[in-house]
């Protein structure tokens, strides 16, 4: 730590104030202005969206844990376990802790620093610099407490602290966004897996029926009552069913792997921990539900919007810090301790030393580096603003699509249900016609094939309605716990901070 040496050590520090203040005021002339005015709101008002006509609006419907609204114990257990064991969430939590430590580090720079310094040495001096007969070798020992404090005249350190806080907030919302996305992905995989299980059951029953038909055709062909054409056709129908079953089983294996990956646990651990997953039942009544309220007010719950907003605030704080770095910096420093030649005199009065200092620095010529750093921060803020607006637009379009999908999927399920009823009746009539000899077996086979496909389509339509309900809850921002470290109820900003 530098020591002020003066013929009058008792001179007051205020004698330094005039030149330091002059230097500071001179530095104001080189402040770099921001290249853009950001006093406008980052995005316009959100549009009004009409809710789905097929959904029931429920006042005060809580969708933070929307998966509990499906009354599906296996889904609830799966999602709760995934929130506790998912490895991506664990990594996100670690990034939050890192951001919190960075905030503590930046805040520490705003406080005075104190160091304990100790030094001991021995050396020989040149004979040409000392009187004849002087001792050329000697020892020196010193111990001192040295401190310094950076005076934040222009808000550079405060802006850095603001930026670190917003980075922490952005990491918190990034973790919430990961929860938000994870719950929806798990629910979609769960309902798809239930649908595949039901389709495997349907295909298995059809295969049993076609295997019996093939066995009958073989006996008839052996007795000369059926042609080889009918035999080969029955074989082809059975092989086609086997092919469909193989495809469905492959889908089931892939979906089980997806569920295990999202849950962060082995398959056997999931099977042991959660209730049995029941195949999807198309006959089970389902009614879409949505929380009552303005869509724009509900959209601000989305963690991706809150994360983008925090990232935008980071860039604004970075601009403030970059501009403040172009202005003079003022540091106060001091030290108190002992400096002696013998260790025995280290704590005696004659070895006592102290120093106080105030210093100011101002960059006068740096090849344009300061302006370049401000321009970089300004460009990052523009990019963040554009990204934020894009996120808002995407959120509005996602909610609009989710509302429309609820209506479309409800119409599709009603239509395919009517088709199943008609085709099942057609199959029954075709069977009666074959038994009475009124129609041929090709007509019955065609009716059976159509009825089989319609039942598979009915399961898919039911799955689409459930997944559409999940998408609507997700589009409205449900499925996450929010932030836990700082300001859980921090409102979504609609105006940027004013730049200096």
Secondary structure, 3 states (H helix, E strand, C coil): CCCCCCCCCCCCHHHHHHHHHHHHHHHHHHCCCCCCCCCCCCCCCCCCCCCCCCCEEECCCCCCCHHHHHCCHHHHHHHHHHHHHCHHHHHHHHHHHHHHHHHHHHHHCCCCEEEEEEEEEEEECCHHHCCCCCCCEEEEEEEEEEEEEEECCCCHHHHHHHHHHHHHHHHHHHHHHHHHHHHHHHHHHHHHHHHHHHHHHHHHHHHHHHHHHHHHHHHHHHHCCCCHHHHHHHHHHHHHHHHHHHHHHHHHHHHHHHHHHHHCCCHHHHHHHCCCCCCCCCCCCCCCEEECCCHHHHHCCCHHHHHHHHHHHHHHHHHHHHHHCCCCEEEEEEEEEEEECCHHHCCCHHHEEEEEEEEEECCCCCCCHHHHHHHHHHHHHHHHHHHHHHHHHHHHHHHHHHHHHHHHHHHHHHHHHHHHHHHHHHHHHHHHHHHHCCCCHHHHHHHHHHHHHHHHHHHHHHHHHHHHHHHHHHHCCCCCCCCCCCCCCCCCCCCCCCCC
